[in-house]
Amino acid sequence: MQSFEIDKSDLLRIKTALEGDDTELQLVLKEYHASEIAILFEKLPQDAKERIINVLPTDTASEVIAEMDEEHRPGELLINLHPEKRSEIVEELDYDDATDIISQLEEHEQREILEDIDQDDATSIRALLNYDENTAGGLMNPELIKVNINLDKKDALDEIIRQSEEMEEFYTIYVVDDADTLQGVLSIKNIIKAHADAKVRDLVKTEPVYVKSDLDQEEVARLISQYNLTAIPVVDDQMKLLGRITVDDIIDVMEQENTEDILKISGVSEDEELSGNWKDAVKSRLPWLVINLATAYLAASIIRYFGSTVSQLPVLAAYMTVIAGMGGNAATQALAVTVRRISLSDLTDNQAYNTVLKEFLVGMLNGAANGLIVFAIALFYDADPMLGLVLFLAMTGNLIIAGLTGASIPLVLKRVGIDPAVASSIIITTFTDCAGFLLPLFLATKLLLHH
């Protein structure tokens, strides 16, 4: 099945159906999956979204709201619905999805919704609202299937059937003791194939992979990926079972974290929404551009210092921009690879050393290769082998600096507790710009003017 993309014909169909009665609208909406309707919502006004939600069956409506991106304000859509419809949708949602959506609202709006729904559902959602949204506790769903370790096969199966009536799907059965402490996991396959007189104690897989409720969501994603899990249990400090995190939640986390890293490396705050207005974009980006302006003046001061060299060898002005630009590109490549490695796992000292060494060698080889090209260009256009040598050495040197800084700066920032994706690009650009101007000017001064 191909991924759904908004098409003009789809929008036209929906808008035309919105002009008709509810029956006509329902017939058109039946042709779309809930996730596709959520995508179409990106192009529809608020009143159209509310009407569509109201005519959809509750289970479909809840799925549409759960599939909406946070930046398109599913919470705002929910709070504007009729209280009865709103309560039906919230009670249909998984607890983790309901919590994510309700957490976007003001406190008085949260209270309004929670007071109208089933008391047990409200209690579960309130408990989840206490966790930081970027932690395992904020991701988890308290709905799970658990059995006592002292049960036999028949009683365990009866318990699994009873608990599964309220759940759409489940991947793992968790085994607990009388104190609700996690003891291990049990697969459906093992309990079905077991002999009639088998005990859960003999079937359980002990020492399961688990996470504490305060663990960062990025680390949760790494563990699920590392151990190829479909779900992971969440426990408190006393190992009491609190909930589970499923792989579909982790896919969303990985997409979110990757987007944040890309924005940070580009000097854009993670608070800026991809579909936000121009005021938010200016507020988010301007501070970084001001910092970049200050570092650009540092690079410009090098040119001022070597003003006599530039006046005597004006051809250097053209070549300097090439060397500085190449350094910036090479540094960005090294930075992207290193930040990605850091995000996947904490590097040991030996791994960090090997990362920097690798980027040094890559920088040296790429620098020499590009330096030879620049040498040939200088020889062809300027008929000056000494100028070519200066450019060769400057290009090689700047790409070595690019590789070293692109790899080492994010590692150092990570070590001192600063997010490497945020600050690295500004620092590295400063290094490569300054070196891109300093190396050719300094070498030209020493090798050409004093020759």
Secondary structure, DSSP 8 states (H G I E B T S, - for coil): -------HHHHHHHHHHHTS-HHHHHHHHTTS-HHHHHHHGGGS-HHHHHHHHHHS-HHHHHHHHHHS-GGG-HHHHHHTS-HHHHHHHHHHS-HHHHHHHHTTS-HHHHHHHHHHS-HHHHHHHHHHHTS-TTBHHHH-BS--EEEETT-BHHHHHHHHHHHHTT-S--S-EEEE-TT-BEEEEE-HHHHHHS-TT-BHHHH-B-S---EETTSBHHHHHHHHHHTT-SEEEEE-TT-BEEEEEEHHHHHHHHHHHHHHHHHHHTT--TTS-TT--HHHHHHHHHHHHHHHHHHHHHHHHHHHHTHHHHHH-THHHHHHHHHHHHHHHHHHHHHHHHHHHHHHS---HHHHHHHHHHHHHHHHHHHHHHHHHHHHHHHHHH--HHHHHHHHHHHHHHHHHHHHHHHHHHHHHHHTT--HHHHHHHHHHHHHHHHHHHHHHHHHIIIII--
